[in-house]
């Protein structure tokens, strides 16, 4: 009888461990000891791109988009990390572009506009503010505060395109370039 209870207990622990690891697949978690904050993100952000054919056929501007959970001793806040990068020779071949301050996307047929601030203002005090490290160097790391429900809605959208707007009045459209890691693991891990 004891043997059967031990086997059932071991089986239950194995199943729980398997569920936990399956739930966290594609999720990265790290502690920023200086700030005392745990950062949870997916391993790869979504990638959006736009070309400017008048300057180059192959060089592009990029927007990277990834979810982040910031856990301050049990108080969880959610953000979209937005990285702005380019392979265009801005300032020489192509004119400089303003850093965006609004992210606009269509979610369930409705436009969602999110205010962007520099990442180090959204989550101050981090020893290492790099959340995602995409292939193209990020010239601006920004953040938009969202709720867990907004993250879930965005995760369920295909997001074929997004737009960003800057305070100088410019608006730029970006098309989905590459898929990132599914956001399901991060959303499911949140309480």
N, C-alpha and C positions, 0 to 999 in steps of 0.2 A: 504494500500500500504506500509506504513512504517513497519507494522508488518511483511509483507512478506520479506522485505529487512533485517530486524533484524534476522529473522529465517534463511534466506540464508547466512547471515554473520556468524551467530553462527554455522551453518552446515559447512561452509568452514573452520572455525577455528578448529572445531572438527576433520575434515578430515586431516588437516595439522598436528595437534597434534598426531593423530593416525599414520600417515606416519612417523613422526619423531621418535616416540617410537618404531615402527616396524623396522625402519632402524637401530636403535641403540641397538637392542636386542643382548645380549651377549657381549656388549662392556662396558669396564670400563674406566672411565675418572677421573683423579685426578690432583689437582694442587700441585706442589712442590713450596711452598711459598718462601723457601730460595733461590732457583735457579730462580724463576719466570718462571717456565716451566710447561706446561700442558702435561701430559702423557696420551695417549689413547692406550689401549690394549684390547685384547679379554679377557674373564674371565678365560679361561682355555687353556693352551698351548697343542700342539700335544706332544705325548709321544712316544719315540723310546727306545728300549731296546736291550740288547745283553747278552747272558749267556756265561759263561765260565764253561762248564761241568766238567772240571778237578778240579775245586775248589768248585763248588756248583751246585746243580740242581735247586735251587729256588732263589738264590741270583743273582742279575743282575746289570749291569751298565746301566745308563739311560741318554738319551739326551732329554731335553725339548726344544721345539721350538715354539716361539710365536711372532707375529708382534707387533711393537710399533711405534706409531706416537709421535714425540717430537715436540711440538709447542712452539716456542720461540717468543711470541708476533706477531703471524701471519706467521712466517717463519717455515715451516713444514719440518722435516727430518724424514726419515723412516729407521727402523732397524728391524733385526731379533734378538730377545733375545734368547740366547742359554744357557741353564742351564745344567751343568754336575753333575750328582749324581751317587751314587753307594750304593748297600746294601751288596757288597762283603767286606770282611775285608781286605782292601788293606793295604799293608805294613806288615801284619802279615801272613795271609793265602795266599793271592794273592799278586803278586808284584805291586808296585805303577805304575800308568799309567800317562803318560805325559798329560798335559792340551793341548787340540787341538788348533791349530791356523788357520785351514782351515775347512770349511764346504763344502761338495760336495754333490750335488743332481742332479737328472735327471729331467729336465723341458722341455717338448715338445720334448723328445728324444735327447736333447743336455745336456752335463754336464755343470752345473753351479757351479763354485768354488768361495766361498766368504771368504774373510779374516776375521778372528776373533781377537778381542782385548778384554781385560777385560772391562766389562760394565762401570765401573767408569772412564775409559779412553774415551770410546765412548761418554758418556754423563756425563761430570764432574760436580761436585758441587751439586749433589742432596742430600737433607737431608735424604731421604729414598731411597736407590738404589734398593730396592726389587720391581721388576715389577710383577713377578709371584711367587707364594709360593706353589710349588708342594709338594706332599706327602713325597717324599724322599728328604732329605736335600741336597741342592745344594752346592757342594764344589768349584765350579767355575761358576760365572755368566759372560757370554761373549756377545759380540754384533757384528753383521755384518751390515754394512751400505748397504741399498738397495734403489731402487727407488720405487715409488708407482706402476709403471708398473711391476716391478719384483715381488712385493708383490702379485699383481693380478694374474700373471702367476703361482706363487707358490701355491696360494690359489686354483687355478683350477686344480692342479695336485693331484693325489691320494697319492703320496709319500709313496709307500710301504716300502721304505728303504732310508737311507741316509748314508753317510760316513763322518768321520772326520779324519784329518791328523794332526800330531804333528811335531814339528821341529826336533825331534829325528828320523824321518823317519817312525814311526809307522802309520798305517792306520787301522781304525776299522770301521766295518759295523754294523749298527743298523737297526732293523726291527720295523715297526710300531707296537706299543703296545696298545695304546689307542688314540682315536680321541679327539681332543680338541673342543673348541667352534669355530664355523664357522668364518672365517675372513671376510665374506661378509659385515657385519655391519661396520667394521672399514674401509674397502676400500670404501664403498659407502658414508661414512660420510666425507671422504677426499675430498677437493675441486679439 
